[in-house]
Amino acid sequence: MRRSGRWAAAGLLAAASGSLVAFAEDGAPPANTLMDMRRAFGACLAQTPLAAGSRVTIAFMMKRDGSVFGRPRITFARLEGDADAQARFLDEARRAVDACLPLRVTPALGEAIAGRIFTITLGRERPGSGA
């Protein structure tokens, strides 16, 4: 598995982490509220559907400019399948997050988010699993 400097960490962290690249729709205004930020991030992440069954929660801090501060870390992982399927899921999750950061934010929102910890859970339960 390939590791970038920003995501390098021990074990599953390196494989599962990612960074969020932009609320990058051309002409879209920068996020001005936490809800705007959530919608933009969610819309970006929705463009990369992940296989059902595995889930991972990634925690990260943001800078005033909407980029990631420090190293994101996995706070929860439930992985299904063999080692290759698990590695593939973690790599896809990392790439999905990388494709969505930095988020474009207004200066006011940037002040509010600087140094705050955010979490995002990627993946979903298998249909009919009842969990």
FENZIWO-V703439 format. One line per field, one symbol per residue. phi: phi as a letter, one per 30 degrees, with the letter a starting at -180 (. if undefined). A space follows every 50 residues. Layout:
# FENZIWO-V703439
phi = ???
This chain:
# FENZIWO-V703439
phi = .dbcedcdadhdeddcdabcchdddeiddddcbddedddddddddddbdc edjcbbcccacccedjcdcicdbdcabbccjdeddddddddddddddedc cdddbdeddeddceidccbbccjaddeidic
